[in-house]
Amino acid sequence: MLPNKIVAFAAWIALVLCPASSRAQSITPAEIAKSSRSGPDLTLPLESKSVRFAVIGDSGTGDAPQYEVAAEMEAYRKAAGFDFVVMLGDNIYGGHSARDFERKFEQPYKPLLDAGVKFYAALGNHDDPNQERLYKPFNMNGERYYTFKKGNVAFFALDSTYMDPKQLEWLEKELRNSNADWKLCFFHHPLYSDGKFHGPDTNLRSQLTPLFLKYGVNVVLSGHEHVYERIKPERGIYYFVLGNSGQLRVHNLRPSSEMQTGLDTDQGFMLIEISRDKLYFQTISRTGKTVDASVLPRQSKPAEVSNVH
């Protein structure tokens, strides 16, 4: 077997000589980086009958960092065996032609799609709902908001750009009727964020938090701010911001007592494993570095609704 440096040099030569239009299908910068290091540094326990999935947000640029993140996702899929991905919005930036969907989704995630991994998308402010909700690989089934269940986990995909009364009524009904052990909501605009560019959406927070508290939502995933951030639990609910799977806003996080961990210097994605009463997660950078990992217990009961802030 060739030494890693020789393999990396050969990959670089292939990248340089390959026409720009075919690079995404042949070799990416992430493959060069991977050739000079060992396999994935997986921290998940991979317990029997657990629910395992990946999370990406603000991904659809079609640029090299998106392809690098996608290559890391495939490497970790082989190690962790996740079979679906949650998308937190801004899935396709710019145009929405067939070529855009190919270059900004189908090509970067081709190894995952070929392996049978399903993607579940939420809409962001840069997305075209008239096209993306009808795009079969996003599994939205023509709806702006929807729910699905995997094992003991219920997922609620919301359209945070247009949070109208009809959607709130739908959400309350679905949360009330759910008997899942874990309830996870995902949408684009964060209720809590220490990002300097956007910050938290306090109006959306006032609309959603009472429902989350009343019906025992456990986890909330959002994008929009082009960073990664884990917020200290708010009223017992776990909040994550992950908007750096394609876009990145460098040094955008402000110091905060509410932040447990943050990353604003590189792109990345998350892995989550839910098994019985525990949630394990691992946040991984574009270069394969684990930047955050922990285990979170399932909350014993819903928090009180009063004093929502």
C-alpha positions as MATLAB code, in Angstrom:
seq = 'MLPNKIVAFAAWIALVLCPASSRAQSITPAEIAKSSRSGPDLTLPLESKSVRFAVIGDSGTGDAPQYEVAAEMEAYRKAAGFDFVVMLGDNIYGGHSARDFERKFEQPYKPLLDAGVKFYAALGNHDDPNQERLYKPFNMNGERYYTFKKGNVAFFALDSTYMDPKQLEWLEKELRNSNADWKLCFFHHPLYSDGKFHGPDTNLRSQLTPLFLKYGVNVVLSGHEHVYERIKPERGIYYFVLGNSGQLRVHNLRPSSEMQTGLDTDQGFMLIEISRDKLYFQTISRTGKTVDASVLPRQSKPAEVSNVH';
ca = [
       0.000    0.000    0.000;
       1.275    3.467   -0.820;
       2.238    5.768    2.048;
      -0.393    8.356    2.949;
       1.643   11.285    1.632;
       1.996    9.637   -1.781;
      -1.735    8.865   -1.871;
      -2.541   12.449   -0.931;
      -0.176   13.804   -3.621;
      -1.737   11.523   -6.239;
      -5.179   12.729   -5.212;
      -4.048   16.331   -5.523;
      -2.692   15.665   -9.018;
      -6.003   14.058   -9.992;
      -7.888   17.074   -8.679;
      -5.728   19.518  -10.623;
      -5.878   17.598  -13.877;
      -9.558   16.769  -13.686;
     -11.890   19.226  -15.459;
     -13.728   21.504  -13.063;
     -17.135   20.263  -14.237;
     -16.375   16.674  -13.217;
     -14.477   17.187   -9.945;
     -17.552   16.703   -7.785;
     -18.064   13.259   -9.300;
     -14.447   12.133   -9.210;
     -12.551   13.496   -6.207;
     -13.022   16.264   -3.678;
     -10.698   18.130   -1.301;
     -12.164   16.121    1.580;
     -10.875   12.905    0.030;
      -7.384   14.407   -0.032;
      -7.632   15.321    3.642;
      -9.001   11.876    4.546;
      -6.130   10.107    2.809;
      -3.632   11.498    5.334;
      -5.417   10.422    8.522;
      -6.986    7.349   10.066;
     -10.690    6.491   10.116;
     -13.524    8.275   11.892;
     -13.170    9.025   15.591;
     -16.630    7.819   16.540;
     -17.908    8.466   20.083;
     -21.464    7.123   19.738;
     -22.181    3.841   21.569;
     -24.049    2.249   18.610;
     -26.536    0.516   20.873;
     -28.980   -2.065   19.583;
     -32.291   -0.704   18.222;
     -31.210    2.909   18.688;
     -32.236    5.738   16.343;
     -29.172    7.154   14.575;
     -29.141   10.074   12.151;
     -27.071   13.008   10.901;
     -27.948   16.712   10.952;
     -26.949   19.407    8.450;
     -27.998   23.034    8.089;
     -27.477   25.824    5.549;
     -25.786   23.287    3.346;
     -26.795   23.899   -0.262;
     -23.988   26.019   -1.684;
     -22.464   23.647   -4.210;
     -19.016   24.818   -3.072;
     -16.017   22.722   -2.006;
     -16.685   22.868    1.783;
     -20.131   21.313    1.266;
     -18.527   18.429   -0.610;
     -15.910   18.054    2.130;
     -18.575   17.867    4.831;
     -20.506   15.363    2.720;
     -17.408   13.168    2.363;
     -16.963   13.173    6.158;
     -20.618   12.261    6.559;
     -20.158    9.235    4.330;
     -17.069    8.171    6.272;
     -18.993    8.398    9.526;
     -22.024    6.662    8.013;
     -19.877    3.639    7.352;
     -18.794    3.670   10.990;
     -22.090    4.632   12.647;
     -24.650    3.151   10.259;
     -27.100    6.067   10.291;
     -29.824    5.796    7.670;
     -31.346    9.284    7.510;
     -30.372   12.950    7.629;
     -32.297   15.931    9.011;
     -31.867   19.182    7.034;
     -32.361   22.494    8.879;
     -33.142   24.740    5.929;
     -31.357   26.764    3.254;
     -31.017   23.458    1.472;
     -30.517   25.071   -1.962;
     -29.000   28.548   -2.249;
     -29.464   30.687   -5.346;
     -31.209   29.208   -8.380;
     -33.494   26.200   -8.206;
     -33.026   24.683  -11.639;
     -32.516   20.956  -12.118;
     -28.785   21.654  -12.370;
     -28.876   23.480   -9.024;
     -30.486   20.500   -7.286;
     -27.907   18.240   -8.868;
     -24.857   20.355   -7.993;
     -25.997   21.457   -4.520;
     -27.581   18.207   -3.304;
     -27.423   15.143   -5.517;
     -23.704   15.239   -6.278;
     -22.269   16.074   -2.842;
     -24.459   13.477   -1.098;
     -24.378   10.854   -3.855;
     -22.567    8.212   -1.747;
     -25.158    8.648    1.001;
     -28.077    8.533   -1.425;
     -26.615    5.482   -3.150;
     -26.429    3.792    0.272;
     -30.150    4.358    0.791;
     -29.888    7.245    3.260;
     -33.061    9.378    3.324;
     -33.057   13.150    3.749;
     -35.837   15.017    5.579;
     -35.806   18.749    4.853;
     -37.164   21.802    6.624;
     -37.519   25.037    4.685;
     -35.238   28.055    5.174;
     -35.556   31.644    4.026;
     -33.337   30.975    0.973;
     -35.401   27.963   -0.107;
     -38.174   27.899   -2.700;
     -41.081   26.104   -1.020;
     -42.954   25.682   -4.291;
     -40.128   23.531   -5.605;
     -38.429   21.984   -2.586;
     -41.558   20.629   -0.898;
     -42.257   18.761   -4.159;
     -38.679   17.517   -4.602;
     -38.934   13.804   -3.774;
     -35.440   13.347   -2.239;
     -36.375   15.917    0.470;
     -39.275   13.671    1.583;
     -41.609   16.570    2.345;
     -44.502   14.990    0.402;
     -45.651   18.371   -0.864;
     -46.028   19.895    2.617;
     -44.357   22.937    4.199;
     -44.424   21.197    7.586;
     -44.834   17.539    8.474;
     -44.051   14.840   11.023;
     -42.557   11.358   10.962;
     -41.497    8.784   13.522;
     -38.419    6.613   13.884;
     -38.475    4.107   16.702;
     -39.328    5.942   19.930;
     -38.591    9.378   18.422;
     -41.155   11.687   16.805;
     -39.795   14.360   14.444;
     -41.643   17.589   13.654;
     -40.377   19.600   10.669;
     -41.630   23.204   10.759;
     -41.601   26.123    8.335;
     -40.254   28.890   10.567;
     -40.287   31.456    7.741;
     -44.101   31.422    7.618;
     -45.303   30.486   11.092;
     -49.011   31.119   10.546;
     -51.924   30.179   12.856;
     -52.760   27.135   10.732;
     -49.279   25.690   11.266;
     -49.390   26.384   15.015;
     -52.765   24.644   15.248;
     -51.370   21.674   13.329;
     -48.299   21.513   15.570;
     -50.327   21.557   18.791;
     -52.535   18.760   17.518;
     -49.577   16.609   16.438;
     -47.657   17.175   19.677;
     -50.733   16.435   21.787;
     -51.457   13.197   19.939;
     -47.874   11.934   19.936;
     -47.032    9.104   22.323;
     -43.320    9.070   21.440;
     -40.756    8.955   24.243;
     -38.739   11.686   22.502;
     -40.158   14.692   20.649;
     -37.725   16.530   18.389;
     -38.585   19.694   16.445;
     -36.402   20.999   13.642;
     -36.689   24.212   11.659;
     -34.557   27.025   10.290;
     -34.654   30.101   12.557;
     -33.182   29.594   16.060;
     -35.123   30.517   19.172;
     -31.842   30.932   21.044;
     -28.564   31.980   19.445;
     -25.413   33.896   20.298;
     -24.697   34.665   16.664;
     -23.844   38.305   16.055;
     -25.304   38.440   12.538;
     -28.872   37.262   13.233;
     -29.273   36.315   16.865;
     -32.393   34.664   18.309;
     -35.854   34.986   16.782;
     -37.723   36.135   19.884;
     -41.075   36.465   18.112;
     -40.885   32.850   16.965;
     -39.804   31.904   20.489;
     -42.952   33.444   21.967;
     -45.086   31.469   19.519;
     -43.432   28.066   19.884;
     -42.085   27.816   23.417;
     -45.475   27.474   25.153;
     -46.288   24.492   22.935;
     -42.862   22.946   23.465;
     -43.228   23.226   27.224;
     -46.849   22.095   27.368;
     -46.317   18.957   25.317;
     -42.848   17.943   26.441;
     -40.618   18.662   23.455;
     -37.149   17.352   24.288;
     -34.867   18.676   21.549;
     -34.928   21.624   19.127;
     -32.577   21.852   16.127;
     -32.210   25.034   14.050;
     -29.892   26.581   11.455;
     -29.831   30.086    9.895;
     -26.830   31.331   11.898;
     -23.804   29.977   10.007;
     -22.107   28.506   13.073;
     -22.511   25.582   15.463;
     -23.742   26.245   18.973;
     -25.031   24.135   21.843;
     -27.177   26.180   24.190;
     -27.478   25.420   27.892;
     -30.878   23.770   28.424;
     -33.675   26.326   28.445;
     -36.527   25.291   30.728;
     -35.267   21.732   30.358;
     -35.264   21.713   26.543;
     -32.053   21.000   24.606;
     -31.364   23.572   21.865;
     -28.779   23.254   19.094;
     -27.895   25.642   16.258;
     -26.205   24.088   13.229;
     -26.032   26.381   10.213;
     -22.494   25.704    9.023;
     -22.727   22.609    6.816;
     -22.064   24.668    3.692;
     -22.089   28.328    4.636;
     -19.779   29.689    7.341;
     -19.683   33.024    9.123;
     -16.247   33.192   10.749;
     -15.956   34.573   14.304;
     -19.689   35.232   14.462;
     -20.284   33.927   17.993;
     -20.324   36.424   20.848;
     -19.273   35.421   24.384;
     -22.297   34.238   26.323;
     -23.161   32.508   29.581;
     -25.913   30.613   27.711;
     -23.488   28.886   25.324;
     -22.062   25.508   26.280;
     -20.006   24.918   23.132;
     -19.609   26.718   19.827;
     -17.756   26.550   16.520;
     -17.487   29.528   14.153;
     -14.239   28.754   12.327;
     -15.183   25.736   10.195;
     -18.069   23.914    8.562;
     -19.526   20.780   10.133;
     -22.405   18.413   10.832;
     -23.877   16.449   13.739;
     -24.473   12.794   14.504;
     -27.213   11.897   16.972;
     -28.055    8.546   18.521;
     -31.138    8.130   20.717;
     -31.409    4.972   22.770;
     -34.094    4.495   25.427;
     -33.724    7.465   27.821;
     -30.425    8.875   26.505;
     -29.407   11.066   23.583;
     -25.796   10.818   22.437;
     -24.443   13.376   20.009;
     -21.196   14.165   18.246;
     -20.478   17.329   16.265;
     -17.799   16.939   13.593;
     -15.948   19.569   11.588;
     -15.263   19.572    7.865;
     -11.812   18.090    8.549;
     -13.150   15.228   10.678;
     -12.370   16.748   14.072;
     -14.851   16.156   16.880;
     -15.676   19.601   18.282;
     -18.433   18.613   20.718;
     -19.812   15.355   22.106;
     -21.881   14.378   25.114;
     -24.825   12.341   26.389;
     -28.095   13.965   27.467;
     -30.795   12.321   29.607;
     -34.423   12.367   28.570;
     -36.384   14.902   30.586;
     -38.658   13.287   33.149;
     -41.664   15.558   32.631;
     -42.673   18.700   30.725;
     -41.654   22.024   32.221;
     -44.235   24.506   33.457;
     -45.692   26.853   30.843;
     -45.601   29.997   32.957;
     -42.942   32.671   32.719;
     -41.921   31.903   29.132;
     -39.222   34.389   28.116;
];
